[in-house]
Amino acid sequence: MERTYLLKGQEETRRAAEKLAQSLTPGDVVCLYGELGAGKTTFCQGALKALGVKERVTSPTFTILQQYQ
């Protein structure tokens, strides 16, 4: 199911990502689309922090697959 949200600023992006992360279950796949500077990295950082990831989260833009434990 595709959904679109308009998020204004880094903090709002992080909060939305944290909320999404809380609804994820093992095996879920999240795809991010957007121009450079759209907030994909900020979104990933917020979601992964909410999921307990401690390692550094890098830009997903030029990566085919980025996995975090």
N, CA, C and O atoms as a DFTB+ gen file, in Angstrom:
276 C
 N C O
     1  1       0.853      -1.168       0.000
     2  2       0.000       0.000       0.000
     3  2       0.903       1.236       0.000
     4  3       1.770       1.371       0.863
     5  1       0.706       2.112      -0.938
     6  2       1.518       3.320      -1.044
     7  2       0.803       4.472      -0.354
     8  3      -0.396       4.685      -0.535
     9  1       1.576       5.212       0.448
    10  2       1.045       6.400       1.124
    11  2       2.015       7.547       0.924
    12  3       3.225       7.339       0.834
    13  1       1.486       8.749       0.855
    14  2       2.302       9.943       0.701
    15  2       2.010      10.901       1.851
    16  3       0.853      11.144       2.192
    17  1       3.071      11.440       2.443
    18  2       2.939      12.402       3.536
    19  2       3.803      13.611       3.224
    20  3       4.889      13.472       2.662
    21  1       3.334      14.784       3.581
    22  2       4.118      16.001       3.443
    23  2       4.624      16.363       4.833
    24  3       3.847      16.752       5.705
    25  1       5.917      16.232       5.029
    26  2       6.532      16.495       6.325
    27  2       7.357      17.763       6.232
    28  3       8.089      17.970       5.264
    29  1       7.237      18.606       7.236
    30  2       7.917      19.905       7.224
    31  2       9.017      19.930       8.272
    32  3       8.758      20.140       9.457
    33  1      10.230      19.715       7.831
    34  2      11.381      19.823       8.707
    35  2      11.873      18.491       9.234
    36  3      11.180      17.475       9.178
    37  1      13.098      18.529       9.750
    38  2      13.759      17.316      10.216
    39  2      13.058      16.688      11.416
    40  3      12.898      15.468      11.460
    41  1      12.647      17.477      12.371
    42  2      12.026      16.929      13.574
    43  2      10.702      16.238      13.242
    44  3      10.426      15.158      13.766
    45  1       9.895      16.831      12.397
    46  2       8.633      16.210      11.985
    47  2       8.896      14.916      11.210
    48  3       8.159      13.940      11.349
    49  1       9.943      14.919      10.401
    50  2      10.322      13.728       9.644
    51  2      10.747      12.615      10.585
    52  3      10.331      11.469      10.416
    53  1      11.578      12.942      11.585
    54  2      12.014      11.931      12.561
    55  2      10.829      11.358      13.341
    56  3      10.753      10.147      13.553
    57  1       9.909      12.221      13.767
    58  2       8.739      11.750      14.531
    59  2       7.866      10.823      13.687
    60  3       7.385       9.805      14.185
    61  1       7.659      11.160      12.432
    62  2       6.861      10.313      11.548
    63  2       7.544       8.958      11.343
    64  3       6.884       7.919      11.310
    65  1       8.855       8.982      11.209
    66  2       9.609       7.740      11.029
    67  2       9.525       6.871      12.278
    68  3       9.365       5.655      12.177
    69  1       9.630       7.481      13.447
    70  2       9.522       6.736      14.702
    71  2       8.141       6.087      14.816
    72  3       8.022       4.942      15.253
    73  1       7.115       6.816      14.427
    74  2       5.749       6.288      14.484
    75  2       5.599       5.102      13.530
    76  3       5.020       4.079      13.895
    77  1       6.119       5.239      12.315
    78  2       6.065       4.138      11.367
    79  2       6.819       2.928      11.916
    80  3       6.332       1.800      11.829
    81  1       7.995       3.157      12.477
    82  2       8.824       2.063      12.992
    83  2       8.077       1.243      14.033
    84  3       8.248       0.026      14.105
    85  1       7.264       1.891      14.828
    86  2       6.516       1.186      15.872
    87  2       5.492       0.225      15.281
    88  3       5.078      -0.719      15.954
    89  1       5.080       0.444      14.046
    90  2       4.074      -0.419      13.429
    91  2       4.681      -1.532      12.575
    92  3       3.956      -2.384      12.063
    93  1       6.012      -1.530      12.418
    94  2       6.666      -2.529      11.582
    95  2       6.772      -3.876      12.290
    96  3       6.883      -3.948      13.513
    97  1       6.735      -4.929      11.498
    98  2       6.945      -6.276      12.015
    99  2       8.090      -6.909      11.237
   100  3       8.387      -6.473      10.125
   101  1       8.740      -7.929      11.795
   102  2       9.854      -8.573      11.081
   103  2       9.442      -9.001       9.678
   104  3       8.388      -9.604       9.474
   105  1      10.301      -8.671       8.718
   106  2      10.042      -9.010       7.325
   107  2       9.410      -7.892       6.518
   108  3       9.339      -7.982       5.292
   109  1       8.946      -6.833       7.185
   110  2       8.392      -5.695       6.452
   111  2       9.479      -5.027       5.618
   112  3      10.651      -5.032       5.995
   113  1       9.092      -4.464       4.508
   114  2      10.006      -3.748       3.626
   115  2       9.514      -2.311       3.498
   116  3       8.331      -2.072       3.257
   117  1      10.424      -1.360       3.659
   118  2      10.089       0.058       3.514
   119  2      10.919       0.605       2.367
   120  3      12.144       0.487       2.371
   121  1      10.258       1.201       1.388
   122  2      10.944       1.807       0.247
   123  2      10.793       3.315       0.334
   124  3       9.700       3.824       0.580
   125  1      11.884       4.019       0.134
   126  2      11.869       5.477       0.168
   127  2      12.231       6.011      -1.209
   128  3      13.188       5.557      -1.836
   129  1      11.462       6.966      -1.660
   130  2      11.708       7.619      -2.945
   131  2      11.787       9.118      -2.703
   132  3      11.025       9.663      -1.905
   133  1      12.703       9.782      -3.385
   134  2      12.771      11.224      -3.259
   135  2      14.042      11.784      -3.854
   136  3      15.041      11.084      -4.018
   137  1      13.979      13.044      -4.168
   138  2      15.144      13.748      -4.694
   139  2      16.219      13.862      -3.615
   140  3      15.956      13.641      -2.433
   141  1      17.431      14.210      -4.041
   142  2      18.494      14.490      -3.079
   143  2      18.032      15.601      -2.143
   144  3      17.496      16.614      -2.593
   145  1      18.237      15.413      -0.858
   146  2      17.851      16.428       0.114
   147  2      16.401      16.367       0.549
   148  3      15.931      17.255       1.260
   149  1      15.682      15.330       0.131
   150  2      14.259      15.224       0.466
   151  2      14.018      14.787       1.907
   152  3      12.926      14.983       2.441
   153  1      15.033      14.196       2.541
   154  2      14.882      13.765       3.930
   155  2      14.903      12.258       4.135
   156  3      14.526      11.770       5.200
   157  1      15.340      11.518       3.120
   158  2      15.375      10.058       3.233
   159  2      16.303       9.598       4.349
   160  3      15.947       8.702       5.115
   161  1      17.477      10.192       4.453
   162  2      18.420       9.810       5.499
   163  2      17.866      10.162       6.870
   164  3      17.955       9.353       7.793
   165  1      17.301      11.342       7.021
   166  2      16.699      11.750       8.293
   167  2      15.589      10.778       8.681
   168  3      15.467      10.405       9.848
   169  1      14.783      10.369       7.709
   170  2      13.709       9.411       7.962
   171  2      14.286       8.085       8.447
   172  3      13.817       7.526       9.438
   173  1      15.299       7.585       7.751
   174  2      15.939       6.324       8.152
   175  2      16.530       6.429       9.548
   176  3      16.393       5.504      10.348
   177  1      17.180       7.537       9.847
   178  2      17.783       7.716      11.166
   179  2      16.719       7.671      12.265
   180  3      16.923       7.040      13.302
   181  1      15.594       8.335      12.041
   182  2      14.521       8.332      13.030
   183  2      13.921       6.953      13.221
   184  3      13.706       6.518      14.353
   185  1      13.650       6.265      12.124
   186  2      13.041       4.932      12.199
   187  2      13.976       3.932      12.867
   188  3      13.563       3.167      13.739
   189  1      15.225       3.945      12.455
   190  2      16.164       2.971      12.999
   191  2      16.501       3.244      14.461
   192  3      16.725       2.308      15.228
   193  1      16.538       4.498      14.849
   194  2      16.746       4.826      16.258
   195  2      15.594       4.264      17.093
   196  3      15.810       3.702      18.167
   197  1      14.368       4.424      16.586
   198  2      13.192       3.905      17.287
   199  2      13.223       2.386      17.388
   200  3      12.645       1.814      18.313
   201  1      13.889       1.733      16.450
   202  2      13.999       0.278      16.461
   203  2      15.206      -0.209      17.260
   204  3      15.454      -1.412      17.347
   205  1      15.959       0.735      17.846
   206  2      17.073       0.359      18.704
   207  2      18.424       0.223      18.029
   208  3      19.369      -0.276      18.641
   209  1      18.535       0.654      16.784
   210  2      19.817       0.576      16.073
   211  2      20.767       1.604      16.661
   212  3      20.425       2.780      16.775
   213  1      21.962       1.161      17.034
   214  2      22.963       2.049      17.641
   215  2      24.029       2.492      16.637
   216  3      24.693       3.508      16.842
   217  1      24.191       1.733      15.561
   218  2      25.250       2.061      14.611
   219  2      24.893       3.303      13.786
   220  3      23.740       3.732      13.747
   221  1      25.903       3.862      13.134
   222  2      25.719       5.054      12.307
   223  2      24.857       4.712      11.100
   224  3      25.103       3.715      10.421
   225  1      23.855       5.528      10.833
   226  2      22.948       5.317       9.703
   227  2      23.376       6.249       8.577
   228  3      23.434       7.466       8.752
   229  1      23.675       5.665       7.421
   230  2      24.154       6.456       6.288
   231  2      23.049       6.633       5.248
   232  3      21.983       6.025       5.338
   233  1      23.325       7.462       4.281
   234  2      22.364       7.769       3.223
   235  2      21.967       6.519       2.451
   236  3      22.829       5.742       2.039
   237  1      20.656       6.318       2.249
   238  2      20.202       5.172       1.461
   239  2      20.171       5.444      -0.041
   240  3      19.832       4.551      -0.816
   241  1      20.516       6.650      -0.463
   242  2      20.303       7.073      -1.848
   243  2      21.024       6.217      -2.875
   244  3      20.415       5.839      -3.876
   245  1      22.286       5.897      -2.671
   246  2      23.048       5.186      -3.684
   247  2      23.311       3.738      -3.303
   248  3      24.298       3.145      -3.739
   249  1      22.438       3.175      -2.499
   250  2      22.598       1.809      -2.032
   251  2      21.467       0.954      -2.569
   252  3      20.302       1.347      -2.516
   253  1      21.807      -0.200      -3.079
   254  2      20.773      -1.120      -3.563
   255  2      20.011      -1.685      -2.363
   256  3      18.781      -1.736      -2.375
   257  1      20.745      -2.110      -1.321
   258  2      20.126      -2.672      -0.126
   259  2      20.985      -2.304       1.068
   260  3      22.196      -2.523       1.059
   261  1      20.370      -1.750       2.083
   262  2      21.071      -1.399       3.317
   263  2      20.369      -2.137       4.448
   264  3      19.193      -1.883       4.708
   265  1      21.064      -3.043       5.122
   266  2      20.463      -3.807       6.210
   267  2      21.090      -3.410       7.531
   268  3      22.298      -3.194       7.618
   269  1      20.256      -3.315       8.563
   270  2      20.703      -3.011       9.912
   271  2      20.176      -4.082      10.851
   272  3      19.050      -4.551      10.685
   273  1      20.960      -4.467      11.818
   274  2      20.540      -5.463      12.823
   275  2      19.838      -4.798      13.971
   276  3      19.414      -5.473      14.910
